[in-house]
Amino acid sequence: MIRPVQYYSAAKAAMLNTTVRLAQEFPGKGVTVTLHSPGSIHIPVVERVARGVARQLEWGTDHWSDIEKRFAQEPVPTLTSGIGRVEDVANAVAFLVSPLAGFITAASLRIDGGNIKSIL
């Protein structure tokens, strides 16, 4: 049986291949192409899921800071022990579209707190 995470991984691999191919379409034209791979980011749907997990697993707390820390340790472990913020993704993308990243292309940037265990 294939689980959703396997579909996600296959889709991300296809997206990376597409990123590399698109980058090859614009050599020497000043166009860069990158793939951004965010992990768990604190948006309403992720908070709802985390709170639902906390209730289902009977963590005994309704405080977001406690739920976030435990969620980032157990069901969705990160190396940073937390869930990312929208600003984390925005800052990474702002860097990649700036002149400072002019030599970065055909690349994937994981913005996931070290959650993804495979190479993308």
N, C-alpha and C positions, 0 to 999 in steps of 0.2 A: 504494500500500500504506500502510495506517495503522499507525503505530508505537505502542507502549504509551504513550509520553509524550503522544501526541495524545489518547488516551483519558483519561489522567490530567487533562490540561488541560480537556477538555470536562466531565469529572466535577466538577472544582473549580469551574468556572463555574456549573454547576448547583447546587452546594453554596452558593456565594455568593448566588445568586438565592434559594435557600431560606432562607438566613440573613436576608436583607433582608425577605422575606415574613414570616418568623416574628417578627422584631422589630416589624413593623407590627401584629401581632396583640395586642401588649401595651402600647399607648400609655398613658403616665401610670400604669402599674402598678408601676414600680420594677424591671421585668424587662429585662435587656439580653441581646442575642444577638450573639455574635461567632463568626467562623470563624477557626480557627487553622491555619496552613499551614506545618508544619515541613519543613525540607529534610533534608539528610543529617545524621542524629543518631547519635552513637556508641552503637549498640546492637549486640548480637552479630551480627545478620544483616548490618548495614552493614559491620562489620569483616571478616566473612567475604568479602563481595563485594569490598571494597577489597584484601584480601590476594590474592584470586583474580585481580583485575586486575593487581596487581603481579607475580604469577607469570607470567601470560599475556603481559604486555608486557615481561617480563624486566627489571624495575627493579633487580635485583641487591641487594635488601635484604629483611630479614625484620623489621626494627625498626619497630614500630608508628608511632613519631613521624615517621619518614621517609616511610612509606607514606601516613599521614594527610595530611601536607603536600603530597605530590605528587598524591594523589587529589583534593585540594581545589584543585589548580592545573590539572589536565588533564581527566580525564574528567568531573568534577563541580565545575567552578570556582566558588569563592565569593570574595566581595570581602574576606572576613576571613582567607583562606588557611588554613582549618581546618574541621573537622567539628564540628557543634554537640554539646552535651552534653544529657543528659536534663534537667539542672538549668536549662538555658537555656529549654527549653519550659516547665518547671514554674514558673519565675520569671515568665515572661510571662503564663501563665494565672493565677497567683496575683494578679498586678496587675489583670488584667481582671475577676476576680471580686471584687475589693476595692472599697470605697467610693471609692477614688481614681480609679476608672475609671467612675464612675456616669453619665457623660455620653457614654460610648462605646458605641454599639450599631449594628447593621446594618453591621458593619465586618469586614474581613479583616485579620488580622495575619500577615505572613510572618515566620517564625522560621527563616530559611534562610541567614543569613550573606551575603545578597545574591545568592543563586544563581538565583532565578527571574527570568527576563528579561521577563516580561509583567506587566501590571497585574492584580492580583486584588483 
